[in-house]
């Protein structure tokens, strides 16, 4: 069986104006001091300070303090492209991405809503899943949340939701939990869209029109799915061990619950790519960048989870 010490991960340092380079550097130092054998290859521009902690550094340009948002976004985009190419070529076993600024990414010439969509494009992956994972939470048990729709305005969510989407996201999640987490029959919960799961149609029809038919189709396909369950109870039930993952219909209903329970220890995992990809559960925090006060806890967890998942993939190869 492959061990974490057999794994090499690419780590993009993110937006050079933010805390990405800092948490990447701190994570590398913390893992090294703990005797963790994971090999890290940093990918990004020089001039951020992250290169000082890298065992190996792949430079994708140069950052100079005071540079524009567009320049920062362009450099972050170049690093993502280079690291994805390294994964696809088998030069590394997985990818950990430090935070980017989505507006800067756009200004820098990459018209993607975020990492997830950009990596899917680069890898040629038709369907991917954004899974937020915390193996420990403030309430004790683990919490895993899938965002069925990701970076959309709330007004665009109803049109984006469909039976096919919920089924597709749930099936990819179940497969990912089986192979990556070793859960033989993952138990999924479909989080309702409307208050009280619409209370029999009083507050909407998304549950009857989309979620209930999706659940029936999933059950017929052998996927253990429950719901729709109101958002105000489903996440607590998952943390208590009733479900292995919650399928959230839109970004903030899932992320608000997840970050309340697991901020600082959560990890973003992209399922459906041909390589492992994780990231910390926070943003660029431009307001504290450069002050050396950023907490690297989530980045450390992202590296460790990526190493575990990558080692599992290597072990499964014939």
Backbone torsions as a table, in degrees:
resi	resn	phi	psi	omega
1	UNK	NA	139.3	177.5
2	UNK	-70.4	145.0	176.7
3	UNK	-112.1	166.2	-178.8
4	UNK	-61.0	-28.1	179.3
5	UNK	-69.4	-16.1	177.8
6	UNK	-87.0	2.1	-170.4
7	UNK	-105.6	137.1	172.4
8	UNK	-118.1	128.1	-178.1
9	UNK	-118.2	138.5	168.0
10	UNK	-83.7	139.5	178.3
11	UNK	-127.0	111.1	174.7
12	UNK	-80.9	141.8	-173.4
13	UNK	-88.8	-1.8	173.1
14	UNK	78.7	-161.6	178.5
15	UNK	-64.5	122.6	-175.4
16	UNK	-67.1	-13.8	177.9
17	UNK	-84.5	-15.0	-172.9
18	UNK	-100.0	-162.2	-177.4
19	UNK	-88.5	0.5	-179.1
20	UNK	-54.3	-52.9	178.0
21	UNK	-58.6	-36.8	-179.0
22	UNK	-67.1	-48.1	-178.0
23	UNK	-71.1	-30.1	174.9
24	UNK	-63.9	-46.0	179.1
25	UNK	-62.6	-47.6	-178.9
26	UNK	-63.2	-38.3	179.5
27	UNK	-65.0	-43.2	179.5
28	UNK	-60.8	-43.0	-179.7
29	UNK	-66.6	-44.3	-178.8
30	UNK	-62.9	-43.4	179.9
31	UNK	-66.1	-40.4	178.3
32	UNK	-64.5	-44.4	-179.6
33	UNK	-65.4	-29.3	178.8
34	UNK	-81.4	-2.2	-179.2
35	UNK	77.2	17.6	179.7
36	UNK	-73.3	127.8	-172.7
37	UNK	-84.4	6.4	-177.9
38	UNK	-62.7	132.0	177.5
39	UNK	-92.4	130.7	-177.1
40	UNK	-117.8	136.4	173.2
41	UNK	-118.9	111.5	179.0
42	UNK	-79.3	139.9	179.8
43	UNK	-128.5	125.2	-179.6
44	UNK	160.7	-175.1	-178.9
45	UNK	-75.2	151.4	169.1
46	UNK	-73.6	164.2	177.1
47	UNK	94.2	4.2	179.9
48	UNK	-100.3	-15.0	-176.0
49	UNK	92.4	-15.1	-179.2
50	UNK	-66.3	-30.1	-175.9
51	UNK	-62.9	-19.0	-177.6
52	UNK	-67.8	-22.2	-177.4
53	UNK	-106.8	-1.5	-173.7
54	UNK	-81.8	136.3	170.5
55	UNK	-67.8	-36.9	175.7
56	UNK	-142.4	140.6	-178.0
57	UNK	-128.4	126.3	175.9
58	UNK	-105.2	110.0	-175.8
59	UNK	-81.8	133.3	177.3
60	UNK	-124.9	51.6	-179.5
61	UNK	112.9	-172.9	-178.2
62	UNK	-132.7	135.3	176.6
63	UNK	-105.8	135.7	174.3
64	UNK	-120.7	131.5	-177.8
65	UNK	-52.8	138.4	-178.5
66	UNK	90.8	1.9	178.7
67	UNK	-66.3	164.5	-175.9
68	UNK	-75.7	163.3	175.0
69	UNK	-62.1	-38.9	179.4
70	UNK	-62.8	-41.1	178.1
71	UNK	-65.0	-42.3	178.3
72	UNK	-62.1	-43.2	179.4
73	UNK	-65.3	-38.8	178.3
74	UNK	-63.8	-42.8	180.0
75	UNK	-67.1	-40.1	177.4
76	UNK	-63.5	-40.8	178.4
77	UNK	-64.1	-40.8	178.2
78	UNK	-61.9	-39.3	179.6
79	UNK	-65.6	-41.4	178.5
80	UNK	-62.3	-44.8	-179.9
81	UNK	-61.8	-43.8	-179.0
82	UNK	-66.6	-43.9	-178.7
83	UNK	-66.2	-39.7	177.3
84	UNK	-62.7	-40.4	177.3
85	UNK	-62.9	-38.6	176.9
86	UNK	-62.4	-41.4	177.7
87	UNK	-64.1	-47.1	-177.3
88	UNK	-65.0	-30.6	179.7
89	UNK	-84.0	-5.1	-179.4
90	UNK	78.8	14.9	178.5
91	UNK	-73.1	-27.0	176.7
92	UNK	-135.4	165.4	-174.8
93	UNK	-96.8	-9.0	-179.5
94	UNK	-179.1	177.8	-172.6
95	UNK	-135.1	134.7	170.8
96	UNK	-120.1	127.9	-175.6
97	UNK	-113.5	126.2	172.1
98	UNK	-76.9	161.4	-170.9
99	UNK	-64.3	147.3	173.6
100	UNK	-119.9	163.1	173.4
101	UNK	-98.3	116.1	-172.9
102	UNK	-64.8	-37.6	177.8
103	UNK	-65.0	-39.2	178.3
104	UNK	-67.1	-38.3	177.2
105	UNK	-58.6	-43.7	177.3
106	UNK	-63.2	-46.7	-179.1
107	UNK	-62.4	-27.5	179.5
108	UNK	-85.4	6.2	172.8
109	UNK	100.1	8.0	178.3
110	UNK	-114.2	105.5	-173.1
111	UNK	-89.4	66.1	177.4
112	UNK	-123.6	148.0	178.6
113	UNK	-65.8	-23.7	-178.7
114	UNK	177.6	-171.5	179.9
115	UNK	-55.4	-48.1	-172.7
116	UNK	-55.4	-49.8	-177.6
117	UNK	-69.9	-37.3	179.8
118	UNK	-66.2	-43.3	179.9
119	UNK	-67.7	-36.9	176.0
120	UNK	-60.5	-42.3	177.9
121	UNK	-63.2	-47.1	-177.4
122	UNK	-64.8	-33.7	-177.7
123	UNK	-89.8	-6.8	-177.1
124	UNK	68.6	28.7	-179.6
125	UNK	-88.4	123.2	-175.8
126	UNK	-73.0	-39.1	-177.1
127	UNK	-133.1	127.6	176.2
128	UNK	-130.5	163.3	-178.0
129	UNK	-128.4	135.7	175.2
130	UNK	-97.2	105.4	-178.3
131	UNK	-108.7	125.1	173.8
132	UNK	-97.1	123.8	-173.5
133	UNK	-124.2	130.7	170.7
134	UNK	-135.8	114.5	-179.5
135	UNK	-78.4	-12.8	172.3
136	UNK	-139.8	141.4	-177.9
137	UNK	-133.4	172.4	178.8
138	UNK	-63.5	-22.4	179.7
139	UNK	-98.8	5.0	174.8
140	UNK	110.5	-78.1	-172.3
141	UNK	-71.8	171.7	179.2
142	UNK	-73.6	158.5	175.6
143	UNK	-139.7	127.3	176.1
144	UNK	-127.0	125.9	-174.9
145	UNK	-127.5	127.8	175.3
146	UNK	-103.2	133.7	177.2
147	UNK	-96.9	104.5	-177.0
148	UNK	-62.4	-38.5	168.8
149	UNK	-119.1	145.4	-171.5
150	UNK	-108.9	-101.6	-171.0
151	UNK	-91.5	79.2	178.9
152	UNK	-129.0	148.9	169.1
153	UNK	-65.0	149.3	-176.5
154	UNK	-56.7	-35.8	-179.3
155	UNK	-64.7	-21.0	-179.5
156	UNK	-90.0	-6.8	-175.3
157	UNK	-65.9	-47.9	-177.4
158	UNK	-55.3	-40.5	-179.8
159	UNK	-71.2	-27.2	-177.9
160	UNK	-80.6	-27.1	-178.7
161	UNK	-74.5	140.7	176.9
162	UNK	-156.2	163.7	176.1
163	UNK	-59.7	-46.8	-178.4
164	UNK	-59.5	-40.4	-179.4
165	UNK	-64.2	-47.5	-179.1
166	UNK	-62.0	-42.1	179.2
167	UNK	-64.4	-46.1	-179.1
168	UNK	-60.8	-49.4	-179.2
169	UNK	-63.3	-38.3	-179.6
170	UNK	-69.0	-39.8	-179.7
171	UNK	-67.1	-43.1	177.6
172	UNK	-62.7	-39.5	178.4
173	UNK	-62.9	-47.6	-179.6
174	UNK	-60.1	-43.1	178.6
175	UNK	-64.2	-42.4	179.3
176	UNK	-63.0	-40.9	179.9
177	UNK	-69.5	-33.9	177.0
178	UNK	-65.4	-49.8	-173.1
179	UNK	-83.2	-36.8	-176.5
180	UNK	-87.4	-36.6	-175.5
181	UNK	-106.6	-6.7	178.3
182	UNK	70.0	29.3	178.1
183	UNK	-93.9	110.7	-171.7
184	UNK	-60.2	-42.8	-180.0
185	UNK	-134.7	85.8	-176.9
186	UNK	-59.6	139.3	178.2
187	UNK	-102.2	114.3	-177.3
188	UNK	-104.8	145.7	174.8
189	UNK	-118.8	130.8	176.7
190	UNK	-91.9	113.7	-179.8
191	UNK	-76.5	134.4	-179.4
192	UNK	-67.0	157.8	176.9
193	UNK	-87.6	-42.3	-172.0
194	UNK	-103.1	161.2	177.5
195	UNK	-56.6	137.6	178.1
196	UNK	56.7	30.2	-178.4
197	UNK	54.0	36.0	177.9
198	UNK	75.5	-6.5	175.6
199	UNK	51.1	55.8	176.5
200	UNK	70.8	24.7	177.6
201	UNK	97.5	1.0	-179.6
202	UNK	-68.2	-30.2	-173.3
203	UNK	-119.8	21.5	178.9
204	UNK	139.4	173.2	-178.5
205	UNK	-124.8	9.5	-176.5
206	UNK	-62.0	-34.9	180.0
207	UNK	-66.0	-50.0	-178.5
208	UNK	-70.9	-33.9	-174.0
209	UNK	-83.9	-30.5	-173.4
210	UNK	-122.2	-56.5	-170.0
211	UNK	-71.2	-41.7	179.9
212	UNK	-66.0	-45.4	175.0
213	UNK	-63.2	-35.0	177.8
214	UNK	-63.5	-43.2	178.1
215	UNK	-60.6	-44.4	180.0
216	UNK	-61.7	-40.5	179.5
217	UNK	-66.8	-41.3	179.1
218	UNK	-62.9	-44.9	178.8
219	UNK	-60.4	-39.6	178.7
220	UNK	-65.7	-25.8	179.9
221	UNK	-94.0	7.0	175.9
222	UNK	86.5	13.5	177.8
223	UNK	-98.7	126.5	-178.7
224	UNK	-76.3	105.9	-177.8
225	UNK	-132.4	135.8	178.3
226	UNK	-120.8	156.7	175.7
227	UNK	121.7	-169.1	2.1
228	UNK	-69.2	141.2	-177.8
229	UNK	-116.8	133.9	-178.5
230	UNK	-54.6	144.8	-177.2
231	UNK	-63.9	-26.1	-176.3
232	UNK	-78.6	-3.4	177.0
233	UNK	-128.4	-23.8	-169.5
234	UNK	-65.3	-36.0	-176.5
235	UNK	-71.8	-38.7	176.4
236	UNK	-64.1	-41.2	178.9
237	UNK	-63.3	-36.1	178.1
238	UNK	-67.3	-45.0	179.5
239	UNK	-62.4	-32.3	178.9
240	UNK	-77.1	-2.3	173.2
241	UNK	102.5	5.3	-177.6
242	UNK	-76.3	-28.8	-178.9
243	UNK	-133.1	151.2	177.5
244	UNK	-89.4	-21.3	176.9
245	UNK	-160.7	150.6	176.4
246	UNK	-112.0	130.7	174.5
247	UNK	-92.4	105.2	-177.8
248	UNK	-89.9	136.5	-174.2
249	UNK	-74.0	-23.4	178.8
250	UNK	-150.3	164.8	-167.9
251	UNK	-53.6	-58.3	-168.5
252	UNK	-73.8	-27.6	177.8
253	UNK	-66.3	-34.7	177.3
254	UNK	-78.7	-45.0	-174.9
255	UNK	-71.6	-34.3	178.6
256	UNK	-62.3	-45.5	178.8
257	UNK	-67.2	-42.6	-176.1
258	UNK	-64.7	-48.5	-176.9
259	UNK	-71.1	-28.2	174.7
260	UNK	-64.1	-38.9	-176.6
261	UNK	-85.7	-25.0	-167.3
262	UNK	-142.4	22.7	-177.8
263	UNK	-61.2	131.6	179.8
264	UNK	95.7	-14.3	178.6
265	UNK	-128.8	-0.3	-177.8
266	UNK	-82.9	157.9	-178.8
267	UNK	-134.4	137.1	174.6
268	UNK	-93.4	123.9	-179.6
269	UNK	-119.8	133.4	174.5
270	UNK	-99.1	113.5	175.7
271	UNK	-92.6	148.5	178.0
272	UNK	101.1	-7.7	175.1
273	UNK	-82.8	159.0	176.1
274	UNK	-78.5	5.2	176.2
275	UNK	-144.3	162.2	178.4
276	UNK	-74.0	135.2	172.8
277	UNK	-141.0	128.1	174.6
278	UNK	-131.9	166.9	174.0
279	UNK	-157.5	160.9	174.0
280	UNK	-67.2	164.3	-173.4
281	UNK	-93.9	19.0	-178.7
282	UNK	-123.2	173.1	-179.0
283	UNK	-97.4	-159.3	-173.5
284	UNK	-76.7	-21.4	179.2
285	UNK	47.6	55.3	-178.0
286	UNK	-58.2	-25.0	-177.0
287	UNK	-70.8	-21.9	179.5
288	UNK	-115.2	2.1	-178.5
289	UNK	-61.4	142.3	177.4
290	UNK	85.5	-1.0	-177.9
291	UNK	-102.5	-3.5	177.4
292	UNK	59.9	38.0	179.4
293	UNK	-120.9	3.6	-177.3
294	UNK	-69.9	140.4	178.3
295	UNK	-84.7	123.6	-177.9
296	UNK	-93.2	9.7	-175.1
297	UNK	-57.0	-46.1	-179.3
298	UNK	-66.9	-35.8	177.8
299	UNK	-65.9	-40.7	177.3
300	UNK	-61.2	-44.5	178.4
301	UNK	-63.6	-36.9	179.4
302	UNK	-64.3	-41.4	178.3
303	UNK	-65.6	-45.8	-178.0
304	UNK	-64.8	-40.2	178.5
305	UNK	-67.9	-42.2	177.6
306	UNK	-58.9	-41.9	179.5
307	UNK	-64.0	-41.5	179.2
308	UNK	-64.4	-45.4	-180.0
309	UNK	-66.8	-39.2	179.6
310	UNK	-67.4	-39.9	177.1
311	UNK	-62.6	-39.1	176.9
312	UNK	-63.2	-40.3	177.8
313	UNK	-63.9	-41.5	-179.7
314	UNK	-65.2	-38.1	179.6
315	UNK	-67.0	-30.5	-176.2
316	UNK	-81.1	-13.0	-178.6
317	UNK	-70.7	141.6	179.3
318	UNK	-68.5	NA	NA
